[in-house]
Amino acid sequence: MQDQETLNRYFAWDPREDPEFSPWLVGEGPIGGKGRSLLFAIRKLRASGDENLASVRIAPSRFLGVGVFREVAAQIPNLAELRRKEDPEALESAFLQTTLPEYVREALREYLEGMTDPVVVRSSSILEDSIKHSFAGKYLSTFLLNQGTLEERLQAVCEQIQRIYSRIYFPTALSYRAKHGLGEDEMGIIVMRMAGRWRGRTYYPTTGGVGYSRNMRRWTTRVRMEDGILRFVFGLGTMSTKRGYARNFSLTNPMLRPEGPNPYKVMKHAQERYQVIDGQRGELVTLDVKQTWRDLLTQHPDLGIYAQLYQTDGDEGYFSSVDYSTVLPERFAKICFTFEDFPRRCKPFFTRMKALLPLLEQSMGVPADIEYAYEPREDELELLQCRPLWIGGSAAGGARIPDLSGRRTILRADRMVTDGVLENVPVLVYVDHRIYSVEPDFHAVARAIGLVNQTLGDQRYVLVAPGRVGSSNPELGVPVQYNELTQCACIVELGIPRSGHMPELSYGTHFFADLETDNVLYMPVYEGERHNLYDETWFDEAPYAEGPHPAVRIYRGSFSAYMDGGENTGVLVADRVETGC
């Protein structure tokens, strides 16, 4: 799955030697992993000989080399002392007091002069988007409305660049680099037009998301790893990298949903909220399609491609299209983004993606990971990011489940499992869904898990919790942060229909990127479903210690996880439980 010779050529490619891209580069030195990978991908698509691939767009951009970062950092005489203190506010303040070199300001001034759309200022450090460490969410990327006079807009961009520079020395980045033995880093910058267009007072692309040339979290063996997968949302693609609802497409079976064909399950897993830039408020806002669908129809007469109306007829639920004639019935109904008609109506998009992702994998020598925006009506695809996809322990086919005769299996899964084996883990941390569901302070539960993680020292543990671990919406799952799970070796997400907590195929989120990097095993278990097992009796009867929150239980003993990614089966076994813990 990795071609080292091709991979070496990928990392050796220098955009400064490309006559088309070299005018976009400002300052000396490398432009960082994120910038170089994006330009590499665009070059390979344009050189493919395939008209559909060559038409993939890149937004007007400028790429700052790390030489600019060095010049700015050199203006801070006490930088070494500030670094030792690890004070984020002091570091940011110091960088904001610097001045970008005049040649950089002039290049940005020329770029912004003809730019009327919002712009994104993104980190692109030397270490970002390496073969294993993407640094997803560790540095800063931000948008600017880009309104006002030219000098005001220029100053706003410069300030954001300075803020991003300071992030090199923030505790989050330092701890991540230290954990993985990565050493020092330097920062390049990407300034690019934000994907999308103005639609009234809001700015957003119709659709956006992430894509992978390999699907390592298959929900059925009918889907092959090499088929690739897209994670897709309406509006800004920011929603696709979070643990919320998104539409997942297998590129070879786009109609095959992870949640199955049942209308109720489709509705429960469908996107309802989407993100846009509000031009009047000047900020990123999250909107609910249940409240905005009529307004959306004025901008998207084809809204029925993306959204549907769910309603019930007796005990049965069904979907119907959304258009100007839609009337919400008095009985239970909900409008949500199902993308049910998208594969049929937007075949060119899937044709292009089925060619694009394998080409990038072939060109890099490793599986490919992309971010994109897409305008279906114009069939315009814009590439926002490309990087190597680290698959770590997800590479299916190596692990096997042994004979478990005489051993107590307490959890079993039949989809989306990591490939790997973990034996004799001394601790299991369990979140009782019955308490969590009625607990008003969900974040207290998350902080309790973080405290247990801290007190365990170097002991590894298995975490079993309802819904989506790491979700920003606590109603979907425990909003624990990844830095609170540093000792976690395996995560089991419980699907509990009666409490509304359901795992979701979140491959492509920043959370799962960290799981892959740290080789943390993962499996979702769906209560009551065939081939799934959630032995709630064992969790109630086995001896445990109460954690820092009543919903958190700590079991000590010996626990083992066996996950066969090839067969898409995973189990968790309790071999021994200590009494009096």
Helices and strands as residue ranges (DSSP letters): H 4-12, G 15-17, G 22-24, E 25-26, H 33-46, H 51-54, E 61-64, H 66-73, H 79-85, H 88-96, H 102-113, E 119-125, E 141-144, H 150-166, G 167-169, H 171-179, E 187-193, E 197-199, E 202-204, E 207-212, G 225-227, E 229-234, G 237-241, E 247-250, H 263-269, E 273-278, E 283-288, H 289-299, G 303-305, E 307-313, E 316-321, E 333-337, H 342-345, H 347-364, E 368-375, E 380-388, G 392-394, E 408-413, E 420-431, H 433-436, H 442-455, E 461-466, G 482-484, E 488-495, G 497-499, H 510-517, E 521-526, E 533-534, H 536-541, E 545-546, E 552-564, E 569-577
